[in-house]
Amino acid sequence: MEKRRVSIPVSLAAIWILLLLVMNSLKVPHHFRIGIYLNLFFILGVIIIGLYVQVKKDKEFHPFVINFKNSLKNAGKYILIVVVFLFCYLKFINPQFLKNHVKAAIEQALSVPFETIQENNAFFTDKTEEDYIEQATQSSEIMGDTTTVLSFYFLGMFLISVMYSIIVPLFYKKIVLRL
């Protein structure tokens, strides 16, 4: 019977999901921010381990373009799994998370006296306080929407994975293969 191996992106994504769920159940403060930092580390891990396994399996170091493509492909699998989980997390597992952030953002925006806002922001010099409240509420609700949060999260992880996919193969070729 052939032994099936779990891919690196799937296994690291599963570890990240479990860590986020454990932190959420233990009510760890700022668990979402910690999850972001773990994602940065795990994307790097996916790329480094994937490149190492590829070189070990093929017994050669491929040209930069192939290494970049494979690194980005592995990171893409990881990112898709994470984004799908985050959608489920924000919609079904912990729907109050974004609502609490929206409420906190509105409270923070309204904590500043309106006169100070008018002095520091030319847009509100001829507006009323009700206009400012409406604008602050709408802005907070837009930034607290699940689609907006997931779009920014996906974009950030994608840009980081592109950067890592460029840096890691270069580092691997220039330093690791020289040893």
Long-range contacts (C-beta under 8 A, 24 or more apart in sequence): 7-74, 7-77, 8-46, 8-49, 8-50, 8-53, 8-74, 9-46, 9-50, 9-74, 9-75, 9-77, 9-78, 9-81, 10-77, 10-78, 10-81, 12-42, 12-45, 12-46, 12-49, 12-78, 13-42, 13-77, 13-78, 13-81, 13-82, 13-85, 15-42, 16-42, 16-82, 17-81, 17-82, 17-85, 20-85, 20-89, 21-93, 24-93, 24-94, 32-97, 39-82, 39-157, 40-160, 42-78, 43-75, 43-78, 43-79, 43-157, 43-160, 43-161, 43-164, 44-164, 44-168, 46-74, 46-75, 46-78, 47-71, 47-74, 47-75, 47-161, 47-164, 47-165, 47-168, 48-168, 48-172, 50-74, 51-168, 51-169, 51-172, 55-172, 61-172, 61-173, 61-177, 64-169, 64-170, 64-173, 67-169, 67-172, 68-165, 68-166, 68-169, 71-161, 71-164, 71-165, 71-168, 71-169, 72-161, 72-162, 72-165, 75-157, 75-161, 75-164, 75-165, 76-158, 76-161, 78-161, 79-154, 79-157, 79-158, 79-161, 82-157, 83-150, 83-153, 83-154, 83-157, 86-149, 86-150, 86-153, 87-146, 87-150, 90-146, 90-149, 90-150, 91-146, 98-144, 98-145, 98-146, 98-149, 99-144, 101-144, 102-140, 102-141, 102-143, 102-144, 105-140, 105-143, 105-144, 106-136, 106-137, 106-140, 109-136, 109-139, 109-140, 110-136
